[in-house]
Amino acid sequence: MTDCKAELISGAKALGVKVTPQQAEQFQTYLELLLSWNEKINLTAITGPHEVVEKHFLDSLTLLSHCKLKQGAKLLDVGTGAGFPGIPLKILRPDLELTLLDGLNKRLVFLGEVCSALGIEAQRIHKRAEEAGLDHKMRESYDVVTARAVAPLNVLSEYCLPLVKMKGFFLAMKGPGAREELAQAEHALDVLGGTDREILSLSLPTAGERNIISIQKKAFTPKNYPRHGGTITKHPL
């Protein structure tokens, strides 16, 4: 297996993020587990070690270079998949109280093995995002909710904002076209309580343009949201 530790340390440094040799070792273990498990279950279409470092690991760490996450923040990673951005954030910020949410249980089994191998703790929850938003134990109880999902922002907001606590943040990780998505999602954000909006733009060496849409919640989400999953996608706000 390719050793990507030095590449990760230098790439993170370029983002203004310090990765220690011990943390780089954790990322190397994560990389090896990801590519090994990916032969059994579909976790990622990106299978080159150098690509994984940039498009998964460094991409996840852009949140630390561009967003202030308070000490001990409760962070929920919605549709976490293979653990991005949640696990990279937890490696660098062990103080974060991490919850990984995914609708496919076998991904969560993989993430359990990752956490065990890396010596980190994370709660793993097997639910669809709209189910989580209606669960009184989870609704409006997280300081930060992250998502790297491909859904348009007006759809993604209905999945994620019900889970954000008052004055907390929803951080949507996007590629090009983020400004257009934000413009199209204004009505949805108004309805759901996401009032303060900001786009943080950056570029990765080969992956190109990346945008973090930061949305602060300043009003409670009405009780009738989120709607059923099919309705959210067929009739977006």
C-alpha positions, 0 to 999 in steps of 0.5 A: 500500500502506498505510504501517503503520510508525507503527502497528507501532512504537506497538503494539510499544511497548505490549507493551514491545518497541522497534522502530526505524525501520529495523526498521519499514521491514523489517516494511513490506517484509514486509507488502507481500511477504506480501500480494503473494504471497498473491494467488498462493499461500495464505499467510494468510487475514488480508489487511487491512494493519492486521490483519496488523500486529496478528494476525501481527506484534505477535502474534509479538512477544509472545514477546519481551515475555513470554519471555527468549530467550538471546543467540544462541539456536538457534530453530526455528519449526515449521510456520512458514507465512508466517514467524510468529513466526520472521521477526518475532523475527529482525528484532528479534533478529538474534542468533537462529540461526533455522530455518524448518520447513514441509511445503510447499515453495512457502511456503519459496520465499516465505520465501527471498524475504522473507529476501533482501529484508529482509537477514536469514539463516534456514535453511529446511527442507522437512520434516514436523515428525515427520520432523524429530524423527526426523532425528538432525541436528535432534533435541534440538538447539534452544534454543527451538522455537516453534509457532503451529499450530492443533493441540491441545497434546497433538498439538503437543507430540509434533511439537515437544518431540523437537526441543528440547534438554535445558533448552530451551523449547517455546513454544506460541502459543495463543488462549483455552482454553490452560489446558484444553489444558495440562491435557489435555496433561499426560500427553503432556508427562510422556512427552515430557520437558516438565516445567516448564510456565507460561502467560503471558497477555496481550491484543491490542487487537482480537484479544483474549486470547493465551496463550503456553504455555512448557514447559521440557524437563528429560528426554530424549524417548524414542526411539520419539517422535515417531510417524508423523503419522497416529498422532499425530493419531488417537491423541494421547498 
